[in-house]
């Protein structure tokens, strides 16, 4: 164990040392090739849902699974550089892979006693002019999420602030207009025993947001905003 001045220097250099973060890159590139597997019902927190879905894409065919994967990898690099242990719920983005199922994703943080779980997605709204991000937190729903509702809301607020500081607007098509949503129907949140949020980073069907999402610089900005939120939540 480092003590004294050396310990202070290490803490300053690695602000997330001792923290464990689970990153869940939404979907999987090959889900559409495995309809039987991804449509199989799995536990979702008092009910069942399909194992997974194919996700959305930009008008140009850039898949949500790929976007989520690339942003998640950039986020992982940042968090690891700051001392965090990072667990990913999937380890590839390939046409010959599917899953994991949403119940496995939701329980991923429980297995490693993580400090938090962030599920990374892009939305696919066809509403006219729909754009912007929103952060989804679990409802206060006993016995599933009552224990993590308050901490997940704090995480959602921190992530919203981080993305806002990275220059992204909150969604203009979600009720409330404040960039926050609370849902009880998502297994990834319902089955977590650690603070958890799902982030729809933008609307992939928006031409202007697709232009940002399909660039390395744009994805780096998304990752930076998420990292600031994680950093703020962990203190």
C-alpha positions as CSV (number, residue, x, y, z in Angstrom):
1,X,0.0,0.0,0.0
2,X,1.3,3.5,-0.9
3,X,1.2,5.9,2.0
4,X,2.1,9.5,2.6
5,X,3.3,11.7,-0.2
6,X,3.5,8.8,-2.7
7,X,-0.2,7.9,-2.0
8,X,-1.3,11.5,-2.5
9,X,0.6,11.7,-5.8
10,X,-1.0,8.4,-7.0
11,X,-4.5,9.6,-6.0
12,X,-4.0,12.8,-7.9
13,X,-2.7,11.0,-11.0
14,X,-5.3,8.2,-10.9
15,X,-8.5,9.8,-9.6
16,X,-10.6,6.6,-10.3
17,X,-8.2,4.2,-8.6
18,X,-10.1,1.6,-6.7
19,X,-13.3,2.1,-8.7
20,X,-15.0,-0.6,-10.9
21,X,-17.2,0.5,-13.8
22,X,-19.3,-1.7,-16.1
23,X,-19.8,-0.4,-19.6
24,X,-22.5,-2.0,-21.7
25,X,-22.2,-1.3,-25.4
26,X,-25.8,-1.7,-26.7
27,X,-26.8,-4.6,-29.0
28,X,-24.3,-6.6,-31.1
29,X,-23.6,-6.2,-34.8
30,X,-24.6,-9.7,-35.7
31,X,-27.9,-9.8,-33.8
32,X,-29.9,-9.6,-37.0
33,X,-28.3,-12.9,-38.1
34,X,-29.6,-14.8,-35.1
35,X,-33.4,-14.1,-34.8
36,X,-34.1,-17.3,-32.8
37,X,-31.5,-16.5,-30.2
38,X,-32.3,-12.8,-29.8
39,X,-36.1,-13.3,-29.6
40,X,-35.9,-15.9,-26.9
41,X,-37.6,-14.5,-23.7
42,X,-35.4,-13.8,-20.7
43,X,-36.1,-12.4,-17.2
44,X,-36.5,-8.7,-17.1
45,X,-37.5,-7.9,-13.6
46,X,-40.8,-9.5,-12.8
47,X,-41.6,-10.2,-16.5
48,X,-39.8,-11.3,-19.6
49,X,-38.5,-9.6,-22.7
50,X,-36.7,-10.7,-25.8
51,X,-33.0,-11.5,-25.2
52,X,-31.9,-8.5,-27.4
53,X,-32.8,-6.5,-30.4
54,X,-31.0,-5.4,-33.6
55,X,-30.8,-1.8,-32.7
56,X,-31.1,1.1,-35.2
57,X,-28.7,2.7,-37.7
58,X,-28.1,6.0,-39.5
59,X,-29.7,6.5,-42.9
60,X,-26.3,5.6,-44.3
61,X,-26.2,2.3,-42.6
62,X,-23.9,3.0,-39.7
63,X,-25.2,0.5,-37.0
64,X,-26.1,1.5,-33.5
65,X,-24.1,-1.6,-32.3
66,X,-21.0,-0.2,-33.9
67,X,-21.5,3.3,-32.6
68,X,-22.1,2.0,-29.1
69,X,-19.0,-0.2,-29.4
70,X,-16.7,2.5,-30.6
71,X,-17.9,5.0,-28.0
72,X,-17.6,2.4,-25.2
73,X,-14.1,1.5,-26.2
74,X,-13.1,5.2,-26.1
75,X,-14.8,5.6,-22.7
76,X,-13.0,2.5,-21.4
77,X,-9.6,3.9,-22.5
78,X,-10.2,7.1,-20.6
79,X,-11.5,5.4,-17.4
80,X,-8.6,2.9,-17.3
81,X,-6.1,5.7,-17.8
82,X,-7.6,7.3,-14.7
83,X,-7.2,4.2,-12.6
84,X,-10.6,2.5,-12.9
85,X,-11.1,-1.2,-13.5
86,X,-13.5,-1.5,-16.4
87,X,-15.7,-4.5,-17.3
88,X,-17.3,-4.6,-20.8
89,X,-20.5,-6.7,-21.3
90,X,-19.4,-7.7,-24.7
91,X,-15.9,-8.0,-26.2
92,X,-16.4,-7.9,-29.9
93,X,-18.5,-6.2,-32.6
94,X,-19.0,-8.8,-35.3
95,X,-21.6,-10.1,-37.7
96,X,-21.1,-13.7,-36.5
97,X,-21.9,-12.8,-32.9
98,X,-25.1,-12.1,-31.0
99,X,-26.0,-10.9,-27.5
100,X,-25.4,-11.1,-24.7
101,X,-29.0,-11.0,-23.5
102,X,-30.3,-8.1,-21.6
103,X,-30.6,-10.1,-18.3
104,X,-26.9,-10.9,-18.5
105,X,-26.1,-7.3,-19.2
106,X,-28.2,-6.1,-16.3
107,X,-26.5,-8.4,-13.8
108,X,-23.0,-7.7,-15.0
109,X,-22.3,-5.1,-12.3
110,X,-23.6,-7.4,-9.6
111,X,-21.0,-10.0,-10.3
112,X,-18.0,-7.7,-9.9
113,X,-19.5,-5.5,-7.2
114,X,-19.2,-2.5,-9.5
115,X,-19.6,1.1,-8.5
116,X,-21.9,1.7,-11.5
117,X,-23.1,0.5,-14.9
118,X,-23.5,2.6,-18.0
119,X,-25.4,1.2,-21.0
120,X,-24.5,3.0,-24.2
121,X,-27.0,3.4,-27.1
122,X,-28.1,5.6,-29.9
123,X,-31.8,6.2,-30.5
124,X,-33.8,5.8,-33.7
125,X,-36.7,8.2,-33.6
126,X,-38.4,9.1,-36.8
127,X,-40.2,12.1,-35.2
128,X,-39.7,15.2,-37.3
129,X,-36.7,17.2,-36.1
130,X,-35.9,14.7,-33.3
131,X,-32.4,15.2,-31.9
132,X,-30.5,15.2,-28.7
133,X,-29.5,12.8,-25.9
134,X,-31.4,11.5,-22.9
135,X,-30.4,9.5,-19.9
136,X,-32.7,6.8,-18.6
137,X,-32.8,5.8,-14.9
138,X,-34.7,2.9,-13.3
139,X,-38.0,3.6,-11.7
140,X,-38.4,3.2,-7.9
141,X,-39.9,-0.3,-8.1
142,X,-39.7,-2.7,-5.2
143,X,-38.3,-5.3,-5.0
144,X,-36.3,-4.7,-8.2
145,X,-34.9,-1.2,-8.2
146,X,-36.0,0.5,-5.0
147,X,-32.5,0.0,-3.6
148,X,-30.7,1.7,-6.5
149,X,-33.2,4.3,-7.7
150,X,-31.8,7.2,-5.8
151,X,-28.2,6.5,-6.6
152,X,-29.1,5.8,-10.2
153,X,-30.8,9.2,-10.4
154,X,-27.6,10.9,-9.1
155,X,-25.7,9.0,-11.8
156,X,-28.2,10.1,-14.4
157,X,-27.8,13.7,-13.4
158,X,-24.0,13.5,-13.4
159,X,-24.0,11.9,-16.9
160,X,-26.5,14.5,-18.2
161,X,-24.2,17.3,-16.9
162,X,-21.1,15.7,-18.5
163,X,-22.7,15.3,-21.9
164,X,-24.1,18.9,-21.7
165,X,-20.6,20.2,-21.0
166,X,-19.3,18.2,-24.0
167,X,-21.6,20.4,-26.1
168,X,-24.5,18.0,-26.7
169,X,-28.2,19.2,-26.4
170,X,-30.8,17.3,-24.5
171,X,-33.4,15.5,-26.5
172,X,-36.3,17.6,-27.8
173,X,-38.6,14.6,-28.2
174,X,-38.7,13.1,-24.7
175,X,-41.4,14.1,-22.2
176,X,-40.1,16.7,-19.8
177,X,-37.5,18.1,-22.1
178,X,-34.8,17.9,-19.4
179,X,-32.8,15.1,-20.9
180,X,-33.9,12.6,-18.2
181,X,-36.3,9.6,-18.4
182,X,-37.4,7.1,-15.8
183,X,-38.5,3.6,-17.0
184,X,-39.5,0.4,-15.4
185,X,-39.4,-1.8,-18.5
186,X,-35.7,-2.2,-19.1
187,X,-34.1,-5.4,-17.9
188,X,-30.6,-3.9,-18.1
189,X,-31.7,-1.5,-15.3
190,X,-34.2,-3.7,-13.5
191,X,-31.7,-6.5,-12.8
192,X,-28.9,-4.3,-11.6
193,X,-28.0,-4.1,-8.0
194,X,-25.6,-1.2,-8.6
195,X,-26.3,2.3,-9.8
196,X,-27.2,2.0,-13.4
197,X,-28.3,4.2,-16.3
198,X,-28.9,3.8,-20.0
199,X,-27.9,6.6,-22.3
200,X,-29.4,7.3,-25.7
201,X,-26.5,9.5,-26.9
202,X,-28.5,11.0,-29.8
203,X,-30.9,10.3,-32.6
204,X,-29.2,8.3,-35.3
205,X,-32.0,9.1,-37.7
206,X,-31.1,12.8,-37.5
207,X,-28.8,13.8,-40.4
208,X,-26.9,16.4,-38.3
209,X,-26.3,14.0,-35.3
210,X,-25.4,11.1,-37.7
211,X,-22.6,13.4,-39.0
212,X,-21.2,13.7,-35.5
213,X,-21.7,10.0,-34.6
214,X,-19.9,8.8,-37.7
215,X,-16.6,10.7,-37.0
216,X,-13.9,9.7,-34.6
217,X,-13.9,13.2,-33.2
218,X,-17.6,13.1,-32.5
219,X,-17.4,9.8,-30.8
220,X,-14.5,11.1,-28.7
221,X,-16.7,13.9,-27.5
222,X,-19.5,11.5,-26.5
223,X,-16.9,9.4,-24.6
224,X,-15.5,12.5,-22.9
225,X,-18.9,13.6,-21.7
226,X,-19.7,10.1,-20.4
227,X,-16.3,10.0,-18.6
228,X,-17.0,13.4,-16.9
229,X,-20.3,12.1,-15.7
230,X,-18.7,8.9,-14.3
231,X,-15.9,10.9,-12.7
232,X,-18.3,13.3,-11.1
233,X,-20.5,10.5,-9.7
234,X,-17.6,8.7,-8.2
235,X,-16.3,11.9,-6.7
